[in-house]
Amino acid sequence: MKVILAYSGGLDTSCILKWLVDEGYDVIAYMADVGQKEDFETAKEKALKIGASKVYIEDLKKEFVTDFIFPAIGANAIYEGRYLLGTALARPIIAKKQIEIAEKEGAEYVAHGATGKGNDQVRFELTYYALNPKIKIISPWKDSEFLEKFKGRTDLINYAKEKGIPVDATHEKPYSTDANLMHISYESGVLEDPAKVPAKEMFQWTNAPEDAPNEETEIEIHFKDGLPVKVVNNGTVKTEPLELFEYLNEIGAKNAVGRIDIVENRYVGIKSRGVYETPGATILRAAHLDIESIAMDREVMRLRDMLAPKFAELVYYGFWYSPEMDFLAAAIGKSQELIDGVVYLSLYKGNVTVKGRESPSSLYDKELSSMDIEGGFNQKDSEGFIKINAIRLMAHNAITHRGK
């Protein structure tokens, strides 16, 4: 029985790997490089030592940017008004490659180490089933035999020692982290108290505002059909999608951009406190919203704004590969045609400030908007416009005041 295990090299998946081997499975470990800073070769050696028959290390960074992050930016996707979906966007690309490896290796099974309380189990498994309805899933943290053996971190550590699995940590970390090209998340442990203020030392990526430069960083971001195609900063120019996004991460982090601390609603119905660092995507979202303001038709924008929360919800819930997402992606893609131009921004101590914009597709008419130039707008026409819109208000007033 062959199984493809989504492997990180940490305590949980290392123990899961050995447990699967002990259960009689031929385990192929799979590691997805989505921009997290890990020693993949060391993790590969560890997996082979534990008992994996083979290890795949897949570099998915470029595809992550072009096929997942940029479409989400184009949709202005933000969950519950604040979360930019860094973890949620990474899961479908990781699971997609896992299914591809399973098909290549002729494996009946895939496995992951997500818990039964979180969102990731849903995101992984919905993607597995969507891409291969016949796949069999091993989810140890929902397996009664596994749960009987491992009731917590102490049991995992003891098992690792018993089986000779090299483990660095021996004590519970004060919080858990998950990192990729788009963000770093922090949750659980001491952060489970929503009033607990995170220690300054917790943040691994962005400067604190007080430690950020005392002068602003001015940049320009160029868009074509709603996609960022160039970033310019003081002579530095980036055009390749991955390099462009990594550069925005770099200058955003330097300027303390992208920190949030929220309580969100997990799909399984549990509230969860999360702290996130998302520098590059925070900058891109601000720029994208602004270029749309000048280049997108009002009614198209209203419809798109109705769809954006649903797009974000589908990403968060794990429905990236679904018919409804196909529909939304097509509609939002259509809305991005002619969203072209340049946005000029300033980054300063956690703030992203738009300073100007221009677009060859601009719908802005200076003469029509001006208070000093009459242009092609006859102000007398507004009298009839107002009266027509007042008809229903007057009718409502007549009914509500009848008999008074």
C-alpha positions as CSV (number, residue, x, y, z in Angstrom):
1,M,0.0,0.0,0.0
2,K,1.6,3.2,-1.2
3,V,0.8,6.6,0.4
4,I,2.0,10.1,-0.4
5,L,2.5,12.0,2.8
6,A,2.6,15.8,2.9
7,Y,5.7,16.1,5.0
8,S,7.2,19.1,6.8
9,G,10.0,17.6,8.8
10,G,8.5,18.6,12.1
11,L,7.5,16.5,15.1
12,D,4.0,15.7,13.9
13,T,4.7,14.6,10.4
14,S,7.9,12.8,11.3
15,C,5.9,10.7,13.8
16,I,3.1,10.2,11.3
17,L,5.6,9.0,8.7
18,K,7.0,6.4,11.1
19,W,3.5,5.4,12.3
20,L,2.5,4.8,8.7
21,V,5.6,2.7,8.0
22,D,4.8,0.7,11.2
23,E,1.3,0.2,9.8
24,G,2.7,-1.4,6.7
25,Y,2.5,1.5,4.2
26,D,5.1,2.3,1.6
27,V,5.5,6.0,2.4
28,I,6.7,8.6,-0.1
29,A,7.3,11.9,1.6
30,Y,6.4,15.1,-0.3
31,M,7.6,18.5,0.6
32,A,6.2,21.6,-1.1
33,D,8.4,24.7,-1.3
34,V,5.9,27.6,-1.2
35,G,8.5,30.1,0.1
36,Q,9.0,28.9,3.7
37,K,12.6,29.1,4.9
38,E,13.4,25.5,5.5
39,D,16.4,23.2,5.1
40,F,14.8,20.9,2.6
41,E,17.8,18.7,2.1
42,T,18.2,18.0,5.9
43,A,14.4,17.3,6.0
44,K,14.8,14.9,3.1
45,E,17.6,13.0,4.8
46,K,15.5,12.8,8.0
47,A,12.5,11.4,6.1
48,L,14.6,8.7,4.5
49,K,16.2,7.8,7.8
50,I,12.8,7.5,9.4
51,G,11.7,5.1,6.6
52,A,10.4,6.9,3.6
53,S,11.1,5.0,0.4
54,K,11.4,8.2,-1.6
55,V,11.2,12.0,-1.0
56,Y,9.8,14.6,-3.4
57,I,10.8,18.3,-3.0
58,E,8.7,20.5,-5.3
59,D,9.4,24.2,-5.9
60,L,6.0,25.7,-6.3
61,K,6.8,29.4,-5.6
62,K,6.3,30.8,-9.1
63,E,3.0,28.9,-9.6
64,F,1.9,30.0,-6.2
65,V,2.4,33.7,-7.1
66,T,0.9,33.6,-10.7
67,D,-1.9,31.1,-10.2
68,F,-3.0,31.7,-6.6
69,I,-1.8,35.0,-5.0
70,F,-2.3,37.2,-8.0
71,P,-5.8,36.0,-8.8
72,A,-6.7,36.6,-5.1
73,I,-5.3,40.1,-5.3
74,G,-7.3,40.7,-8.5
75,A,-10.4,39.6,-6.7
76,N,-9.6,41.9,-3.7
77,A,-10.1,38.8,-1.7
78,I,-10.0,39.4,2.1
79,Y,-11.7,37.1,4.6
80,E,-13.9,38.8,7.2
81,G,-12.6,42.2,6.2
82,R,-9.0,41.7,7.4
83,Y,-7.3,38.4,6.6
84,L,-5.5,38.2,3.2
85,L,-5.7,34.3,3.1
86,G,-2.0,33.5,3.1
87,T,-2.4,30.0,4.5
88,A,-5.7,29.3,2.7
89,L,-4.2,30.1,-0.7
90,A,-1.2,27.8,-0.1
91,R,-3.1,24.7,0.7
92,P,-4.8,24.0,-2.7
93,I,-1.5,24.3,-4.6
94,I,0.2,21.9,-2.1
95,A,-2.6,19.4,-2.3
96,K,-2.8,19.7,-6.1
97,K,0.9,18.6,-6.5
98,Q,0.4,15.9,-3.9
99,I,-2.4,14.4,-6.1
100,E,-0.1,14.7,-9.2
101,I,2.6,12.7,-7.4
102,A,0.1,10.1,-6.2
103,E,-1.0,9.6,-9.9
104,K,2.7,9.5,-11.0
105,E,3.6,6.9,-8.3
106,G,0.4,4.9,-8.7
107,A,-0.4,5.5,-5.0
108,E,-3.9,4.8,-3.7
109,Y,-3.5,6.9,-0.6
110,V,-2.5,10.5,0.4
111,A,-2.0,11.6,4.0
112,H,-1.5,14.9,5.8
113,G,-0.9,16.0,9.4
114,A,-3.6,18.6,9.8
115,T,-5.7,18.4,13.0
116,G,-9.4,17.7,13.2
117,K,-10.1,21.1,14.7
118,G,-8.7,23.4,12.0
119,N,-9.3,24.6,8.5
120,D,-6.4,22.9,6.8
121,Q,-7.9,19.4,7.0
122,V,-10.8,20.7,5.0
123,R,-8.7,22.5,2.4
124,F,-6.5,19.5,1.8
125,E,-9.2,16.9,1.6
126,L,-11.6,18.9,-0.5
127,T,-8.8,19.5,-3.0
128,Y,-7.9,15.8,-3.0
129,Y,-11.4,14.7,-3.7
130,A,-12.0,17.4,-6.3
131,L,-8.9,16.4,-8.3
132,N,-9.2,12.6,-7.8
133,P,-12.6,11.4,-6.5
134,K,-11.2,7.9,-6.1
135,I,-8.3,8.9,-3.8
136,K,-8.2,7.4,-0.3
137,I,-7.2,9.8,2.5
138,I,-5.3,9.0,5.7
139,S,-5.9,11.7,8.2
140,P,-4.2,10.5,11.4
141,W,-5.6,13.1,13.7
142,K,-9.1,11.8,12.9
143,D,-8.0,8.2,13.2
144,S,-9.2,6.5,16.4
145,E,-6.2,4.1,16.5
146,F,-3.8,7.0,16.1
147,L,-5.6,9.2,18.7
148,E,-5.5,6.3,21.2
149,K,-1.8,6.2,20.9
150,F,-1.0,9.9,20.7
151,K,-3.0,12.1,23.0
152,G,-0.7,15.1,22.8
153,R,2.8,16.4,22.2
154,T,4.3,14.5,25.1
155,D,3.3,11.2,23.5
156,L,4.7,12.3,20.2
157,I,8.1,13.2,21.8
158,N,8.2,9.9,23.6
159,Y,7.4,8.0,20.4
160,A,10.1,9.9,18.6
161,K,12.7,9.0,21.2
162,E,11.5,5.4,21.2
163,K,11.8,5.1,17.4
164,G,15.1,7.1,17.1
165,I,13.5,10.0,15.3
166,P,15.6,13.1,15.6
167,V,13.6,15.8,17.2
168,D,14.9,19.3,18.1
169,A,12.1,20.5,20.4
170,T,11.3,18.9,23.7
171,H,9.0,21.5,25.1
172,E,5.8,23.1,23.8
173,K,6.4,26.2,21.8
174,P,4.6,29.3,23.1
175,Y,2.7,29.4,19.8
176,S,2.6,27.7,16.4
177,T,3.7,29.3,13.1
178,D,3.2,28.6,9.5
179,A,5.2,30.4,6.8
180,N,5.1,30.8,3.1
181,L,5.9,33.3,0.4
182,M,2.7,35.3,1.2
183,H,2.8,35.5,5.0
184,I,3.7,34.1,8.4
185,S,0.9,33.2,10.8
186,Y,1.1,32.8,14.5
187,E,-1.6,31.0,16.6
188,S,-2.3,28.7,19.5
189,G,-0.4,28.5,22.8
190,V,-0.1,31.8,24.6
191,L,-2.1,33.5,21.7
192,E,-5.2,31.5,22.6
193,D,-5.9,34.3,25.1
194,P,-7.2,37.0,22.8
195,A,-6.2,39.7,25.2
196,K,-2.6,38.5,25.3
197,V,-0.3,41.1,23.6
198,P,2.2,39.3,21.4
199,A,5.9,39.7,22.4
200,K,7.8,42.0,20.1
201,E,10.3,39.1,19.6
202,M,7.6,36.9,18.1
203,F,7.5,38.6,14.7
204,Q,10.0,37.0,12.4
205,W,9.6,39.1,9.2
206,T,8.4,42.7,9.6
207,N,10.0,45.5,11.5
208,A,8.0,47.0,14.3
209,P,6.8,50.5,13.3
210,E,9.2,52.1,15.8
211,D,12.1,50.3,14.2
212,A,11.2,51.0,10.6
213,P,13.1,53.7,8.6
214,N,12.3,57.3,9.5
215,E,11.9,58.3,5.9
216,E,9.2,57.0,3.5
217,T,9.9,54.6,0.7
218,E,8.3,55.7,-2.6
219,I,7.4,53.1,-5.2
220,E,5.3,52.7,-8.3
221,I,3.4,49.6,-9.3
222,H,2.3,49.0,-12.9
223,F,-0.8,46.9,-13.7
224,K,-2.0,45.3,-16.9
225,D,-5.4,43.6,-17.0
226,G,-5.5,43.9,-13.2
227,L,-2.1,42.0,-12.7
228,P,1.0,43.6,-11.4
229,V,3.6,43.7,-14.1
230,K,6.3,46.0,-12.8
231,V,7.5,47.5,-9.5
232,V,9.9,50.5,-9.6
233,N,11.7,51.9,-6.6
234,N,14.6,54.4,-6.8
235,G,16.1,52.8,-9.9
236,T,15.3,49.2,-9.0
237,V,12.9,47.6,-11.4
238,K,11.2,44.2,-11.0
239,T,9.0,42.6,-13.7
240,E,9.1,38.8,-13.2
241,P,6.2,37.8,-11.0
242,L,8.1,35.9,-8.3
243,E,10.9,38.5,-8.1
244,L,8.3,41.3,-8.1
245,F,6.4,39.8,-5.2
246,E,9.5,38.9,-3.2
247,Y,10.7,42.5,-3.6
248,L,7.4,43.9,-2.3
249,N,7.8,41.5,0.6
250,E,11.3,42.8,1.3
251,I,10.5,46.6,1.2
252,G,7.1,46.0,2.9
253,A,8.7,44.1,5.8
254,K,11.4,46.8,6.1
255,N,8.7,49.5,6.5
256,A,6.6,47.5,9.0
257,V,3.8,46.9,6.5
258,G,1.3,44.0,6.9
259,R,0.9,43.1,10.6
260,I,-2.6,42.2,11.8
261,D,-4.0,40.6,14.9
262,I,-7.5,39.2,14.6
263,V,-10.1,36.7,15.8
264,E,-11.5,34.8,12.9
265,N,-14.2,32.2,12.4
266,R,-12.9,28.9,11.3
267,Y,-15.0,26.9,8.8
268,V,-15.5,24.1,11.5
269,G,-17.3,26.7,13.7
270,I,-14.6,27.5,16.1
271,K,-13.3,31.1,16.7
272,S,-9.5,31.4,16.4
273,R,-7.1,34.1,17.2
274,G,-4.4,34.7,14.5
275,V,-1.6,37.1,14.1
276,Y,-0.2,37.6,10.6
277,E,2.6,39.3,8.7
278,T,1.7,39.8,5.1
279,P,3.9,42.7,3.7
280,G,3.9,42.3,-0.1
281,A,0.2,41.3,-0.5
282,T,-0.9,44.3,1.7
283,I,0.9,46.7,-0.6
284,L,-0.5,45.0,-3.8
285,R,-4.0,45.1,-2.4
286,A,-3.9,48.8,-1.7
287,A,-2.5,49.5,-5.2
288,H,-4.9,47.2,-7.0
289,L,-7.9,48.8,-5.3
290,D,-6.7,52.2,-6.3
291,I,-6.0,51.5,-10.0
292,E,-9.6,50.0,-10.2
293,S,-11.0,53.3,-8.9
294,I,-9.9,55.1,-12.0
295,A,-10.2,52.4,-14.6
296,M,-13.3,50.3,-13.6
297,D,-16.9,51.1,-14.5
298,R,-19.1,51.9,-11.4
299,E,-21.7,49.2,-12.0
300,V,-19.0,46.5,-12.8
301,M,-17.3,47.5,-9.5
302,R,-20.5,47.1,-7.5
303,L,-21.1,43.6,-8.9
304,R,-17.4,42.7,-8.3
305,D,-17.6,44.0,-4.8
306,M,-20.6,41.7,-4.2
307,L,-18.6,38.7,-5.5
308,A,-15.3,39.4,-3.6
309,P,-16.4,38.3,-0.1
310,K,-17.8,35.0,-1.6
311,F,-14.5,34.5,-3.4
312,A,-12.6,35.0,-0.1
313,E,-15.0,32.7,1.7
314,L,-14.5,29.9,-0.9
315,V,-10.7,30.2,-0.6
316,Y,-10.8,30.2,3.2
317,Y,-13.2,27.2,3.3
318,G,-11.2,25.1,0.8
319,F,-13.3,25.3,-2.3
320,W,-10.6,26.5,-4.7
321,Y,-11.4,23.7,-7.1
322,S,-15.2,24.0,-7.3
323,P,-17.7,25.0,-10.0
324,E,-18.7,28.1,-8.0
325,M,-15.0,29.2,-7.9
326,D,-14.7,28.6,-11.7
327,F,-17.7,30.9,-12.2
328,L,-16.4,33.6,-9.8
329,A,-12.9,33.5,-11.3
330,A,-14.3,33.9,-14.8
331,A,-16.5,36.8,-13.8
332,I,-13.8,38.6,-11.9
333,G,-11.3,37.9,-14.7
334,K,-13.7,39.7,-17.0
335,S,-13.8,42.7,-14.7
336,Q,-10.0,43.0,-14.8
337,E,-9.9,43.7,-18.6
338,L,-8.5,47.2,-19.1
339,I,-7.5,47.6,-15.5
340,D,-4.2,49.1,-16.6
341,G,-1.9,51.8,-15.3
342,V,0.4,53.0,-12.6
343,V,-0.2,53.6,-8.9
344,Y,2.3,55.7,-6.9
345,L,2.6,54.8,-3.2
346,S,4.5,55.6,-0.1
347,L,5.5,53.1,2.6
348,Y,6.1,54.5,6.0
349,K,6.1,52.9,9.5
350,G,3.3,50.4,8.7
351,N,1.3,52.6,6.4
352,V,0.7,52.2,2.7
353,T,-0.4,55.5,1.3
354,V,-1.5,56.0,-2.3
355,K,-0.1,59.3,-3.7
356,G,-1.4,59.2,-7.2
357,R,-2.4,57.1,-10.2
358,E,-2.7,57.2,-13.9
359,S,-4.3,54.9,-16.5
360,P,-4.6,54.7,-20.3
361,S,-8.0,53.2,-19.6
362,S,-9.0,56.0,-17.2
363,L,-12.7,56.7,-16.9
364,Y,-11.9,59.9,-15.0
365,D,-12.9,63.1,-16.9
366,K,-11.3,66.2,-15.4
367,E,-13.7,68.6,-17.1
368,L,-16.8,66.6,-16.0
369,S,-15.6,66.5,-12.4
370,S,-14.4,70.1,-12.2
371,M,-16.3,72.6,-10.2
372,D,-14.7,75.4,-12.3
373,I,-15.2,74.0,-15.8
374,E,-18.8,73.4,-17.2
375,G,-17.7,70.5,-19.5
376,G,-20.4,68.4,-21.1
377,F,-22.5,68.1,-18.0
378,N,-25.5,70.4,-17.8
379,Q,-26.1,71.1,-14.1
380,K,-29.8,71.9,-14.7
381,D,-30.3,68.2,-15.6
382,S,-29.7,67.3,-12.0
383,E,-33.0,68.9,-11.0
384,G,-35.0,66.2,-12.9
385,F,-32.6,63.5,-11.8
386,I,-33.2,64.4,-8.1
387,K,-37.0,64.6,-8.5
388,I,-37.2,61.2,-10.2
389,N,-35.2,59.6,-7.4
390,A,-37.4,61.4,-4.8
391,I,-40.7,59.9,-6.1
392,R,-40.5,56.7,-4.0
393,L,-39.4,58.7,-0.9
394,M,-42.4,61.0,-1.2
395,A,-44.7,58.1,-1.6
396,H,-43.3,56.4,1.5
397,N,-43.6,59.6,3.5
398,A,-47.3,60.0,2.4
399,I,-48.1,56.4,3.6
400,T,-46.2,56.6,6.9
401,H,-47.8,59.9,7.8
402,R,-51.3,59.0,6.6
403,G,-53.9,59.8,9.3
404,K,-51.4,61.6,11.6
